Amino acid sequence: MAGEIPDLNATVRTGTGKGAARKSRREGNVPGIVYGGGTDPLPVEVPFNVLFTRLKQGRFLSTLFNLKVDGHDDVRVICRNVQRDVVKDLPTHLDLLRLHRNTKIALFIHVDFINEEEAPGIKRGGVLTVVRPEVELLVTAGDIPEKLTVDLTGLDVGDTVTISDIDLPKGAKVTIDRDFVIANISAPSSLRSADDEDEDEGESTEVEADEESTEEAAEE
């Protein structure tokens, strides 16, 4: 994981159940639970504004956090679920999983594409079609990569990028046991139209030739 592990500050939530959760929300917090790691579950709450800002930054579910709770040792956690209001789509509850540094976990990692200007296929008007904007990897909790990088240098129309073309971070492993497609460069619409016209002309020529052969045979 690139950079320092970010802190996520929370406080212990008094009481459990729906009533305590509603009280937490009325006070401007989002209730949550911290579980796993061989320790009893810990009810917590995170300030709504803090969580909402984190969510807007993206990749919240694939980010490893250093959870800081007064009266408790810091612990690494990752969010396993964020419940949202069905109408307002605002966070109403979150589940945080405790992790040891060497814990293996499956996460979806964002795929970034670079050097489009160095791809001949795109220069000719080709279109980069992204099949998988994220790839699920089995990674170590202490080394979660921020992203996977695909270098498009030298790629032409018709070229395909598969998972085997990407240098995976050390210790990371793909959860799918096959060489699947990440992206491809397809022909521009103008080129596809020209190809279709060439095929139509070729078919017309073949039909005309067949008709001429049939007429010649009939005359004989």
Salt bridges, closest charged atoms under 4 A:
GLU27 OE2 - LYS23 NZ 2.73
ASP74 OD2 - LYS68 NZ 2.79
ASP95 OD1 - HIS93 ND1 3.38
ASP112 OD2 - LYS147 NZ 3.43
ASP156 OD1 - ARG124 NH1 2.91
